[in-house]
């Protein structure tokens, strides 16, 4: 079906049918679903009747080839014009085979594996009947109190942009029209959702337009440049207006500047939420503002169904605005081939072979190992197979390691840390004790842990957050581990045994009470289906930790937000002429985070030497190259993430102390040295000026190369224009 046929189809549609195309309903509304599409009281209250369902354009949350085919078959029989449904779901970090949460994937700094994880998720989702995933989330985050940090890849705009591209490539592939193993991607949440005040979900976002463009918008733009088919609006305000009704944000910036012509969908209920936001008096005004801003699909509220027709009849909304949204929806259905095959990709027999295949589980195991970050190691890791090991903690046997947004994953399929360690050592060398629950502990549990630990050579503590403590609406003001777990650590510390802590969590934590008490800390995040296997690989040295943090770990929650690429002040702490008191500092804690962006340890060590720069002067037409020698100075084969940062010493507006511009991963054998070379071009030095022009300034720059944002070698150069 070509565009002219789509236009003819649009012309045949009644206004009611068009408006229903702009309405997304959840699976229970549809016949063929588990409850047979019964219209219940709450649905009637929403203004949803059988006619709306019959003409709806998309379904949310359907999965499984049989259910999707049942829903689509019934829908095609009842829809007057035979227009198929788009099937959309939240496939964020895996479909059934669950990969680490995106924050963990970000810590792998491995774009190929990130792309592969999305490709596998798409393959499992598509064979199960899904057409669109609400991913990737590319919101930049600087506040670990916010529950959805687990869904982002971190605090850096450049790195987030690289992962945004990788995820879109993985989900969509190179030919979405003909590759039935891929799904359309929907980048979210546009825009700046990760900057919610106080780290509290759905809260106000208030920043300058320059900051928005400089820091928050690039990752969305990167996803769109990679061909992402859809965009989801954010719940928050931007420029004082909720994103879902924000004409400047959606029409001027997204549509005009970024040249996005795909589908814009609201987040769940976000259109109606303009009423409590205080920018719409009622649902009718909310509908008008959302459609005027360019929102094509209203998710799970019914202001469009109730009021768009009236708004058109009153000439408050032009029908052409509705037509453009419907046409975009039809175009995506055409691109996916749904008019020719409404059951695109869904295959019950193939579903049994593809979903949770051994190949997919092995990929999840590999990425879980790459995503874990070794935060401390006082020569106690890797474990030795002859040691008597006591595995203690609420996550020793816990299957709650998939993390939020793994709604189709099964905890029954998750490999626990206990299971993983039992694959490595004889049962006589491993004892297990719970020690505490996640948020409580009995004296009996603590005493049992002490008894087991007394007989061990080394203690492995499995600690962390319940998955409900992070994710959407999982915001926390106290970002330490719960007190009962800290008590468990303190009690076992008195035994004077070597202790290793493995952390399962969805955010950077205040690690006091853990990192200062134990000999080694491995940050595993929520590692996914093969988490226990991957962590055991790391603990016993079958894999060498290579993850690096993509969010700073605060020294205290009182520092938040704390991030590496911050601005200097007129009275910076540590300056040569700084006074003791009258500088920008805390009196009771350091300014710096506990662990910086880019940080991560290995079982080996790496040294940097001979930083050289090709030219002292750079021009727009003449880039410079920066080289450094990296040596594996330890005794294990290891993988290093070599990071390149640049500082603009003097700009038209203040510039960050450092900005990540590039990175390379390299594998080195013990004693081996490799030369790493980066190229710096003039466009990499551009930024948004006070007039929002994006350009560079002549002057002095400093380049830093090292293992993280805190350490490294440096050299200056001059840009001449």
C-alpha positions as CSV (number, residue, x, y, z in Angstrom):
1,X,0.0,0.0,0.0
2,X,1.6,3.3,-1.1
3,X,1.1,6.8,0.2
4,X,-1.6,7.6,-2.3
5,X,-3.6,4.5,-1.1
6,X,-3.1,5.6,2.4
7,X,-4.5,9.0,1.6
8,X,-7.5,7.3,-0.1
9,X,-8.0,5.2,3.0
10,X,-7.8,8.3,5.2
11,X,-10.5,9.9,3.0
12,X,-12.8,6.9,3.6
13,X,-12.6,7.3,7.4
14,X,-15.2,9.0,9.4
15,X,-14.0,11.6,12.0
16,X,-14.9,9.1,14.8
17,X,-12.8,6.5,13.1
18,X,-9.9,8.9,12.8
19,X,-10.1,9.9,16.4
20,X,-10.2,6.2,17.5
21,X,-6.9,5.7,15.6
22,X,-5.4,8.3,17.8
23,X,-6.4,6.3,20.9
24,X,-4.3,3.6,22.5
25,X,-6.0,1.1,24.8
26,X,-4.6,-1.6,27.0
27,X,-5.0,-5.3,26.2
28,X,-8.1,-6.0,28.4
29,X,-10.2,-3.7,26.2
30,X,-9.9,-6.1,23.2
31,X,-11.7,-9.2,22.3
32,X,-9.3,-12.1,22.0
33,X,-7.5,-11.1,25.1
34,X,-7.7,-13.2,28.3
35,X,-10.9,-11.4,29.5
36,X,-12.5,-11.5,26.0
37,X,-12.7,-7.7,25.8
38,X,-15.6,-7.2,28.2
39,X,-16.4,-3.5,28.6
40,X,-16.5,-3.0,32.3
41,X,-17.6,-0.1,34.5
42,X,-14.3,1.8,34.6
43,X,-14.0,1.5,30.8
44,X,-17.5,3.0,30.4
45,X,-16.5,5.8,32.8
46,X,-13.6,6.5,30.5
47,X,-16.0,7.0,27.6
48,X,-14.8,3.8,25.9
49,X,-17.4,1.7,24.2
50,X,-17.3,-1.1,21.7
51,X,-17.2,1.2,18.7
52,X,-14.1,3.0,20.1
53,X,-12.3,-0.3,20.7
54,X,-13.3,-1.5,17.2
55,X,-11.7,1.5,15.6
56,X,-8.7,1.9,18.0
57,X,-5.3,2.2,16.3
58,X,-3.1,0.4,18.8
59,X,-3.1,-1.9,21.7
60,X,-0.7,-1.7,24.7
61,X,0.7,-4.6,26.6
62,X,-0.4,-7.6,24.4
63,X,2.2,-10.3,24.2
64,X,2.5,-13.9,23.1
65,X,1.9,-14.9,19.5
66,X,-1.4,-16.6,20.2
67,X,-3.0,-13.8,22.2
68,X,-1.8,-11.1,19.7
69,X,-3.1,-13.1,16.7
70,X,-6.4,-13.6,18.5
71,X,-6.8,-9.9,19.2
72,X,-5.7,-8.9,15.7
73,X,-8.0,-11.5,14.0
74,X,-11.0,-10.3,15.9
75,X,-10.1,-6.7,15.3
76,X,-9.7,-7.1,11.6
77,X,-13.1,-8.8,11.4
78,X,-14.8,-6.0,13.2
79,X,-13.0,-2.9,11.9
80,X,-15.0,-1.5,9.0
81,X,-12.0,-0.7,6.8
82,X,-9.8,-3.6,7.9
83,X,-7.2,-1.4,9.5
84,X,-4.8,-3.5,11.7
85,X,-3.7,-2.7,15.2
86,X,-0.2,-1.6,16.2
87,X,0.9,-3.8,19.1
88,X,3.1,-1.9,21.5
89,X,4.9,-3.0,24.7
90,X,7.6,-1.9,27.2
91,X,10.5,-4.1,26.0
92,X,13.2,-2.1,27.9
93,X,16.1,-4.5,28.7
94,X,14.9,-7.8,27.3
95,X,11.6,-9.6,26.4
96,X,11.7,-12.9,28.2
97,X,15.5,-13.2,28.2
98,X,16.3,-10.3,30.6
99,X,19.6,-8.4,30.3
100,X,21.0,-6.1,32.9
101,X,19.0,-2.9,33.5
102,X,20.1,-0.1,31.1
103,X,22.2,1.6,33.8
104,X,24.2,-1.6,34.0
105,X,24.4,-1.9,30.2
106,X,25.8,1.6,30.1
107,X,28.5,0.6,32.6
108,X,29.7,-2.0,30.1
109,X,30.8,0.9,27.7
110,X,30.2,-1.8,25.1
111,X,28.0,-0.5,22.2
112,X,28.1,-3.7,20.3
113,X,26.8,-5.8,23.2
114,X,24.2,-3.1,23.9
115,X,23.0,-3.3,20.3
116,X,23.0,-7.1,20.5
117,X,20.8,-7.0,23.6
118,X,18.2,-4.9,21.8
119,X,18.4,-7.1,18.7
120,X,17.7,-10.2,20.8
121,X,14.9,-8.4,22.7
122,X,13.4,-7.4,19.3
123,X,13.7,-11.0,18.0
124,X,11.8,-12.4,21.0
125,X,9.2,-9.6,21.0
126,X,8.5,-9.8,17.3
127,X,8.0,-13.5,17.2
128,X,5.6,-13.0,20.1
129,X,3.6,-10.5,18.0
130,X,4.9,-7.1,19.2
131,X,5.4,-4.3,16.7
132,X,6.7,-1.4,18.8
133,X,8.8,-1.2,22.0
134,X,8.7,1.8,24.3
135,X,12.5,2.0,24.4
136,X,15.2,3.3,24.5
137,X,14.9,5.7,27.4
138,X,17.7,8.2,26.9
139,X,17.0,10.6,29.7
140,X,20.2,12.1,31.2
141,X,20.2,11.6,35.0
142,X,22.2,13.2,37.8
143,X,20.1,12.4,40.8
144,X,20.2,8.8,42.1
145,X,17.2,9.4,44.3
146,X,15.1,9.2,41.1
147,X,13.9,5.6,40.7
148,X,14.2,5.6,36.9
149,X,18.0,6.1,36.9
150,X,18.1,2.3,36.3
151,X,16.4,2.8,33.0
152,X,19.0,5.4,31.7
153,X,22.6,4.8,30.7
154,X,23.9,7.6,33.0
155,X,24.9,11.2,33.5
156,X,26.9,11.9,30.3
157,X,25.3,13.4,27.2
158,X,27.9,12.0,24.8
159,X,27.8,8.5,26.1
160,X,24.0,8.4,26.3
161,X,23.9,9.5,22.7
162,X,26.1,6.6,21.6
163,X,23.9,4.1,23.5
164,X,20.8,5.7,22.1
165,X,22.0,5.0,18.6
166,X,23.1,1.4,19.5
167,X,19.7,0.5,21.0
168,X,17.8,1.9,18.1
169,X,20.0,0.0,15.6
170,X,19.4,-3.2,17.7
171,X,15.7,-2.8,17.8
172,X,15.0,-1.7,14.3
173,X,17.9,-3.1,12.2
174,X,18.6,-1.8,8.7
175,X,15.3,-2.7,7.0
176,X,12.3,-2.6,9.3
177,X,10.0,-3.1,6.4
178,X,11.4,-6.5,5.5
179,X,13.1,-7.8,8.6
180,X,10.3,-9.4,10.6
181,X,12.7,-10.0,13.5
182,X,12.9,-6.3,14.4
183,X,10.5,-3.9,16.0
184,X,10.0,-0.1,15.8
185,X,11.6,1.8,18.6
186,X,10.1,4.7,20.6
187,X,12.6,7.0,22.2
188,X,11.5,8.5,25.6
189,X,10.8,10.7,27.5
190,X,10.9,13.9,25.5
191,X,12.2,15.9,27.2
192,X,14.4,16.2,30.3
193,X,12.4,13.8,32.4
194,X,15.6,12.8,34.2
195,X,15.9,16.3,35.7
196,X,12.9,16.1,38.0
197,X,13.4,18.3,41.1
198,X,14.3,16.4,44.2
199,X,14.7,13.2,42.3
200,X,10.9,12.7,42.7
201,X,9.1,11.1,39.8
202,X,6.7,13.2,37.7
203,X,8.0,16.3,39.4
204,X,8.8,19.8,38.0
205,X,11.7,20.3,35.6
206,X,12.9,23.9,35.3
207,X,16.1,24.8,33.5
208,X,17.3,27.2,30.9
209,X,16.8,26.5,27.3
210,X,20.6,26.6,26.8
211,X,21.1,23.8,29.4
212,X,18.3,21.8,27.8
213,X,19.9,22.0,24.4
214,X,23.4,21.5,25.6
215,X,23.0,18.5,27.9
216,X,19.6,16.9,27.6
217,X,18.5,17.0,24.0
218,X,21.5,15.4,22.2
219,X,20.6,11.8,23.1
220,X,17.1,12.2,21.8
221,X,18.5,13.7,18.6
222,X,21.0,10.8,18.3
223,X,18.1,8.3,18.5
224,X,16.2,10.2,15.8
225,X,19.2,10.5,13.6
226,X,19.5,6.7,13.8
227,X,15.9,6.5,12.4
228,X,13.9,5.9,15.5
229,X,10.2,5.7,14.4
230,X,8.4,7.1,17.5
231,X,8.8,9.5,20.4
232,X,7.1,9.5,23.7
233,X,6.3,12.6,25.7
234,X,7.6,13.2,29.2
235,X,5.4,13.6,32.3
236,X,7.2,16.7,33.4
237,X,7.1,20.4,32.6
238,X,9.5,22.1,30.2
239,X,9.6,25.9,30.1
240,X,6.7,25.8,32.6
241,X,4.4,23.7,30.3
242,X,3.8,20.0,30.6
243,X,5.6,18.3,27.7
244,X,2.4,16.6,26.4
245,X,0.9,20.0,25.7
246,X,4.1,21.9,24.9
247,X,3.8,23.3,21.4
248,X,7.3,24.9,21.4
249,X,8.9,21.6,22.5
250,X,7.0,19.3,20.2
251,X,6.2,21.4,17.2
252,X,9.2,23.9,17.1
253,X,12.0,21.8,18.5
254,X,11.0,18.2,17.8
255,X,9.1,18.5,14.5
256,X,10.7,21.6,12.9
257,X,14.3,21.6,14.2
258,X,14.9,17.9,14.6
259,X,12.8,17.2,11.5
260,X,11.0,14.3,13.2
261,X,8.0,13.2,11.2
262,X,7.1,10.0,13.0
263,X,4.5,9.2,15.6
264,X,4.4,11.2,18.9
265,X,2.7,9.3,21.7
266,X,1.8,10.5,25.2
267,X,3.0,8.5,28.2
268,X,0.3,6.7,30.2
269,X,-2.4,9.1,31.1
270,X,-0.3,12.2,30.5
271,X,-2.8,14.1,28.4
272,X,-5.4,14.2,31.2
273,X,-2.7,15.0,33.7
274,X,-2.5,18.5,32.3
275,X,-5.5,19.2,34.5
276,X,-3.7,18.6,37.9
277,X,-0.6,20.3,36.4
278,X,-2.8,23.3,36.2
279,X,-2.6,24.2,32.5
280,X,-6.0,22.6,31.4
281,X,-9.3,23.4,33.2
282,X,-10.9,20.2,32.0
283,X,-10.5,17.2,29.6
284,X,-11.6,19.2,26.7
285,X,-8.9,21.8,27.1
286,X,-6.4,19.0,27.7
287,X,-7.4,17.3,24.4
288,X,-7.1,20.6,22.5
289,X,-3.6,21.4,23.9
290,X,-2.3,17.9,23.3
291,X,-3.5,17.6,19.6
292,X,-2.3,21.2,18.9
293,X,1.1,20.3,20.3
294,X,1.2,17.4,17.9
295,X,0.5,14.4,20.1
296,X,-0.6,11.7,17.7
297,X,-1.6,9.0,20.1
298,X,-3.2,9.4,23.5
299,X,-2.3,6.5,25.8
300,X,-4.9,5.3,28.2
301,X,-7.0,8.4,28.7
302,X,-9.9,9.3,26.5
303,X,-9.9,13.1,26.1
304,X,-9.5,12.7,22.3
305,X,-12.5,10.3,22.1
306,X,-14.6,12.5,24.2
307,X,-13.8,15.9,22.9
308,X,-11.9,16.1,19.6
309,X,-15.0,15.8,17.4
310,X,-16.6,18.6,19.3
311,X,-13.5,20.7,19.0
312,X,-13.5,20.2,15.2
313,X,-17.2,21.0,15.0
314,X,-16.5,24.2,17.0
315,X,-13.6,25.0,14.6
316,X,-11.3,25.2,17.6
317,X,-9.2,22.3,16.1
318,X,-8.8,21.9,12.4
319,X,-9.5,18.4,11.1
320,X,-6.2,18.6,9.1
321,X,-4.3,18.4,12.5
322,X,-6.1,15.1,13.2
323,X,-5.5,13.9,9.6
324,X,-1.7,14.4,9.9
325,X,-1.6,12.3,13.1
326,X,-3.7,9.5,11.6
327,X,-1.6,9.5,8.4
328,X,1.6,9.0,10.5
329,X,0.0,6.0,12.2
330,X,-1.0,4.5,8.9
331,X,2.4,5.1,7.5
332,X,4.1,3.1,10.3
333,X,1.6,0.3,9.9
334,X,2.4,0.3,6.2
335,X,6.2,0.3,6.9
336,X,5.7,-2.7,9.1
337,X,3.8,-4.5,6.4
338,X,0.6,-4.8,8.6
339,X,-1.8,-4.2,5.8
340,X,-0.4,-7.2,3.9
341,X,0.2,-9.3,7.0
342,X,-1.5,-8.1,10.2
343,X,0.2,-10.9,12.2
344,X,3.6,-9.7,11.2
345,X,6.3,-11.9,12.8
346,X,4.0,-13.7,15.2
347,X,4.6,-17.4,15.1
348,X,3.7,-19.8,17.9
349,X,6.0,-22.6,16.8
350,X,9.0,-20.3,16.2
351,X,8.2,-18.6,19.5
352,X,9.0,-21.8,21.4
353,X,12.4,-22.0,19.7
354,X,13.5,-18.3,19.8
355,X,12.3,-17.1,23.2
356,X,14.8,-17.9,26.0
357,X,17.1,-19.8,23.7
358,X,20.5,-20.9,25.0
359,X,22.1,-18.4,22.6
360,X,20.1,-15.6,24.1
361,X,20.8,-16.6,27.6
362,X,24.5,-16.8,26.8
363,X,24.4,-13.2,25.5
364,X,22.7,-12.1,28.6
365,X,25.4,-13.8,30.7
366,X,28.1,-12.1,28.8
367,X,26.6,-8.6,29.1
368,X,25.9,-9.1,32.8
369,X,29.5,-9.8,33.4
370,X,30.6,-6.8,31.3
371,X,28.1,-4.5,33.1
372,X,29.3,-5.3,36.6
373,X,31.7,-2.8,38.2
374,X,34.4,-3.7,40.7
375,X,34.4,-0.9,43.1
376,X,36.9,-2.1,45.7
377,X,39.3,-5.0,46.0
378,X,41.9,-5.5,48.8
379,X,43.5,-8.6,47.2
380,X,40.6,-10.9,48.1
381,X,39.2,-11.4,44.7
382,X,39.1,-13.5,42.6
383,X,38.0,-16.3,45.0
384,X,39.9,-19.5,45.2
385,X,38.0,-22.7,44.6
386,X,39.7,-24.4,47.6
387,X,38.4,-21.7,50.0
388,X,35.5,-22.4,52.4
389,X,33.0,-19.7,51.4
390,X,30.0,-18.5,53.3
391,X,27.4,-16.9,51.1
392,X,25.2,-14.7,53.2
393,X,22.5,-12.1,52.6
394,X,19.0,-11.5,51.4
395,X,20.1,-11.9,47.7
396,X,22.0,-15.1,48.2
397,X,19.1,-17.1,46.9
398,X,16.9,-14.3,45.7
399,X,15.4,-14.4,42.2
400,X,14.4,-10.7,42.3
401,X,17.4,-9.8,40.2
402,X,15.7,-9.0,36.9
403,X,15.0,-5.4,37.9
404,X,12.1,-3.1,37.0
405,X,10.7,-3.1,33.4
406,X,11.2,-6.8,33.0
407,X,7.5,-7.5,33.2
408,X,7.6,-10.4,30.8
409,X,10.7,-12.0,32.4
410,X,10.1,-14.8,34.8
411,X,11.9,-14.9,38.2
412,X,11.7,-18.7,37.9
413,X,14.1,-18.5,35.0
414,X,16.6,-16.3,36.9
415,X,19.9,-17.9,38.0
416,X,20.6,-16.9,41.6
417,X,24.0,-16.1,43.0
418,X,23.8,-19.4,45.0
419,X,23.1,-21.3,41.8
420,X,26.0,-19.6,40.0
421,X,28.5,-20.3,42.8
422,X,27.4,-23.9,43.1
423,X,28.5,-24.3,39.5
424,X,32.0,-23.3,40.5
425,X,32.7,-25.1,43.8
426,X,31.9,-28.3,45.6
427,X,29.0,-28.1,47.9
428,X,31.2,-28.9,50.9
429,X,33.0,-25.6,50.3
430,X,29.9,-23.4,50.3
431,X,27.5,-22.6,53.0
432,X,24.4,-20.4,52.7
433,X,22.6,-18.2,55.2
434,X,20.1,-15.5,54.6
435,X,21.3,-13.3,57.5
436,X,18.5,-10.8,57.0
437,X,15.6,-9.9,54.8
438,X,16.0,-6.8,52.6
439,X,14.3,-4.5,55.1
440,X,14.2,-6.5,58.3
441,X,16.3,-8.9,60.3
442,X,15.6,-11.2,63.2
443,X,18.2,-12.0,65.9
444,X,17.9,-15.6,64.8
445,X,18.8,-14.8,61.2
446,X,21.8,-12.7,62.4
447,X,23.0,-15.5,64.7
448,X,22.7,-18.1,62.0
449,X,24.8,-15.9,59.7
450,X,27.5,-15.6,62.4
451,X,27.5,-19.3,63.0
452,X,28.0,-20.1,59.3
453,X,30.6,-17.4,58.8
454,X,32.8,-18.5,61.7
455,X,33.6,-21.7,59.8
456,X,34.4,-20.0,56.5
457,X,37.7,-18.7,55.0
458,X,35.9,-15.8,53.3
459,X,32.4,-14.3,53.4
460,X,30.5,-13.3,50.3
461,X,27.6,-10.9,51.1
462,X,24.7,-10.6,48.7
463,X,23.1,-7.3,49.5
464,X,20.8,-4.8,47.7
465,X,17.5,-3.2,47.0
466,X,14.1,-4.9,46.4
467,X,13.2,-4.1,42.7
468,X,10.2,-2.1,44.0
469,X,12.7,0.3,45.5
470,X,13.7,1.6,42.1
471,X,12.1,2.0,38.7
472,X,9.1,4.2,37.9
473,X,7.7,5.7,41.2
474,X,10.6,4.1,43.0
475,X,12.2,7.2,44.4
476,X,14.1,7.3,47.7
477,X,15.5,10.1,49.8
478,X,17.7,7.6,51.7
479,X,19.9,5.9,49.2
480,X,21.9,3.8,51.7
481,X,21.2,0.1,51.9
482,X,18.4,-0.6,54.4
483,X,19.6,-0.6,58.1
484,X,19.1,-4.4,58.7
485,X,21.6,-5.2,55.9
486,X,24.1,-2.7,57.4
487,X,23.6,-4.3,60.8
488,X,24.4,-7.7,59.1
489,X,27.6,-6.3,57.7
490,X,28.6,-4.8,61.0
491,X,27.9,-8.0,62.9
492,X,30.0,-10.1,60.5
493,X,32.8,-7.6,60.5
494,X,33.5,-8.5,64.1
495,X,34.5,-12.0,63.0
496,X,37.6,-10.5,61.3
497,X,37.1,-12.6,58.2
498,X,37.7,-11.3,54.6
499,X,34.4,-10.1,53.2
500,X,33.2,-9.4,49.7
501,X,30.0,-7.5,49.0
502,X,27.9,-8.1,45.8
503,X,25.3,-5.4,45.3
504,X,22.0,-5.8,43.5
505,X,20.4,-2.4,43.0
506,X,19.0,0.0,40.5
507,X,20.8,3.3,41.4
508,X,24.1,4.6,42.7
509,X,24.1,4.2,46.5
510,X,25.6,5.9,49.5
511,X,27.9,3.0,50.3
512,X,28.9,4.0,53.8
513,X,28.5,1.0,56.1
514,X,29.5,-1.3,53.3
515,X,32.5,-0.1,51.3
516,X,34.3,0.9,54.5
517,X,33.6,-2.4,56.2
518,X,34.4,-5.0,53.5
519,X,37.4,-5.9,51.5
520,X,35.9,-6.0,48.1
521,X,32.7,-4.6,46.5
522,X,31.2,-5.8,43.2
523,X,28.4,-3.7,41.8
524,X,26.2,-6.1,39.9
525,X,23.1,-3.8,39.4
526,X,20.0,-5.9,38.5
527,X,21.9,-8.3,36.2
528,X,19.1,-10.1,34.6
529,X,18.2,-13.7,33.8
530,X,21.8,-15.0,33.9
531,X,22.9,-12.8,36.8
532,X,24.0,-15.5,39.2
533,X,26.1,-17.2,36.5
534,X,27.8,-14.0,35.3
535,X,28.6,-12.9,38.9
536,X,30.1,-16.3,39.8
537,X,32.2,-16.0,36.6
538,X,33.5,-12.7,37.9
539,X,34.0,-13.7,41.6
540,X,36.1,-16.8,40.6
541,X,38.1,-15.0,38.0
542,X,36.7,-16.8,34.9
543,X,35.8,-13.3,33.8
544,X,37.8,-10.1,34.7
545,X,35.7,-7.2,35.7
546,X,35.7,-4.5,33.0
547,X,32.7,-2.3,33.8
548,X,33.1,1.4,34.5
549,X,30.6,3.7,36.2
550,X,28.4,5.9,34.1
551,X,26.9,7.6,37.1
552,X,28.9,9.0,40.0
553,X,28.4,7.4,43.4
554,X,27.8,10.2,45.9
555,X,29.7,10.5,49.2
556,X,26.4,11.5,50.8
557,X,22.9,12.1,49.5
558,X,23.5,15.7,50.6
559,X,25.7,16.3,47.6
560,X,23.1,15.3,45.1
561,X,23.1,16.2,42.3
562,X,26.8,15.3,42.0
563,X,28.3,14.7,38.5
564,X,31.7,14.9,36.9
565,X,31.1,17.5,34.2
566,X,30.1,20.3,36.5
567,X,31.0,24.0,36.3
568,X,33.6,25.7,38.3
569,X,32.8,28.6,40.6
570,X,34.5,31.9,41.2
571,X,35.8,30.5,44.5
572,X,36.7,26.9,43.7
573,X,37.9,24.7,46.4
574,X,41.6,23.7,46.0
575,X,42.6,26.7,43.8
576,X,46.1,27.9,44.5
577,X,44.9,31.2,46.1
578,X,41.8,29.7,47.8
579,X,41.1,30.6,51.4
580,X,40.3,27.8,53.9
581,X,36.7,28.7,54.5
582,X,35.4,31.1,51.8
583,X,35.3,28.7,48.9
584,X,32.5,26.6,47.4
585,X,32.5,23.6,49.7
586,X,30.7,21.5,52.4
587,X,32.1,21.8,55.9
588,X,31.3,18.2,56.8
589,X,31.8,16.2,53.6
590,X,34.0,16.4,50.5
591,X,32.9,18.1,47.3
592,X,33.8,15.1,45.2
593,X,31.7,12.0,44.9
594,X,32.7,8.8,46.6
595,X,33.3,7.2,43.2
596,X,33.6,9.2,40.0
597,X,32.1,8.8,36.6
598,X,34.2,6.3,34.5
599,X,35.6,4.5,37.6
600,X,36.0,0.8,37.8
601,X,38.7,-1.7,38.9
602,X,40.1,-4.9,37.4
603,X,41.9,-7.9,38.6
604,X,44.9,-6.5,36.8
605,X,46.3,-3.0,36.7
606,X,46.9,-0.5,33.8
607,X,49.4,2.3,33.5
608,X,49.4,5.2,31.1
609,X,52.5,6.8,29.6
610,X,53.8,9.0,26.8
611,X,50.8,11.2,26.1
612,X,51.5,13.0,22.9
613,X,49.6,15.5,20.7
614,X,50.2,15.8,17.0
615,X,50.0,19.6,16.9
616,X,49.9,22.3,19.5
617,X,47.5,24.3,17.3
618,X,44.2,23.2,15.8
619,X,42.0,24.7,13.1
620,X,38.6,23.9,11.7
621,X,40.2,22.2,8.7
622,X,43.1,20.6,10.6
623,X,42.1,18.1,13.4
624,X,44.7,17.0,15.9
625,X,45.5,13.5,17.2
626,X,46.2,12.5,20.8
627,X,48.1,9.3,21.6
628,X,48.9,7.5,24.8
629,X,50.5,4.2,25.7
630,X,48.5,1.9,27.9
631,X,50.3,-1.0,29.6
632,X,48.8,-4.0,31.4
633,X,51.1,-3.8,34.5
634,X,49.4,-6.7,36.3
635,X,49.2,-10.4,36.0
636,X,45.8,-11.0,34.5
637,X,44.5,-10.5,30.9
638,X,42.2,-7.5,31.2
639,X,40.1,-5.0,29.3
640,X,40.5,-1.3,29.8
641,X,38.2,1.6,28.9
642,X,40.5,4.5,27.8
643,X,38.6,7.7,28.2
644,X,39.2,11.1,26.5
645,X,38.0,14.3,28.1
646,X,38.4,17.9,27.0
647,X,38.1,21.2,28.9
648,X,37.4,24.5,27.2
649,X,39.4,26.8,29.5
650,X,37.5,30.0,28.6
651,X,34.2,30.2,26.8
652,X,31.5,32.8,26.1
653,X,29.5,31.0,28.8
654,X,30.9,28.9,31.6
655,X,32.1,25.4,30.4
656,X,32.3,22.1,32.3
657,X,35.6,21.2,34.0
658,X,35.7,18.1,31.8
659,X,33.6,16.6,29.0
660,X,33.8,13.1,27.7
661,X,34.5,13.3,24.0
662,X,35.5,9.7,23.1
663,X,36.6,6.3,24.5
664,X,38.2,3.1,23.3
665,X,38.1,-0.4,24.8
666,X,41.2,-2.5,24.5
667,X,42.2,-6.0,25.7
668,X,45.8,-6.4,27.0
669,X,47.7,-9.5,28.0
670,X,49.9,-9.1,31.1
671,X,52.9,-6.9,30.3
672,X,51.5,-5.9,26.9
673,X,51.5,-2.2,25.8
674,X,49.2,-0.7,23.1
675,X,49.2,2.8,21.7
676,X,45.7,4.3,21.7
677,X,45.1,7.3,19.3
678,X,42.1,9.6,19.3
679,X,41.3,12.3,16.8
680,X,39.8,15.7,18.0
681,X,37.9,17.8,15.5
682,X,36.6,21.3,15.7
683,X,32.9,20.2,15.8
684,X,33.7,18.3,19.0
685,X,34.5,21.7,20.7
686,X,31.3,23.4,19.8
687,X,28.7,24.3,22.4
688,X,25.5,26.4,22.8
689,X,26.3,30.0,23.4
690,X,24.1,32.5,25.3
691,X,22.2,33.2,22.0
692,X,21.8,29.4,21.5
693,X,24.1,29.4,18.5
694,X,26.1,26.1,18.4
695,X,29.7,26.9,17.6
696,X,33.3,26.8,19.0
697,X,35.5,29.6,20.4
698,X,39.2,30.1,19.6
699,X,41.4,29.7,22.6
700,X,43.1,27.2,25.0
701,X,41.8,23.7,25.6
702,X,43.1,20.9,27.8
703,X,42.8,17.3,26.8
704,X,42.8,14.5,29.4
705,X,43.3,10.8,28.8
706,X,42.9,8.3,31.6
707,X,41.0,5.5,33.2
708,X,38.2,7.7,34.6
709,X,37.0,11.3,34.9
710,X,39.2,11.9,38.0
711,X,42.6,10.4,36.9
712,X,44.7,10.8,33.8
713,X,47.3,12.6,31.8
714,X,46.8,16.0,30.3
715,X,48.1,18.3,27.5
716,X,46.9,21.7,26.3
717,X,46.3,22.9,22.7
718,X,45.0,26.0,21.0
719,X,42.1,26.3,18.6
720,X,42.7,29.0,16.0
721,X,39.8,30.3,13.8
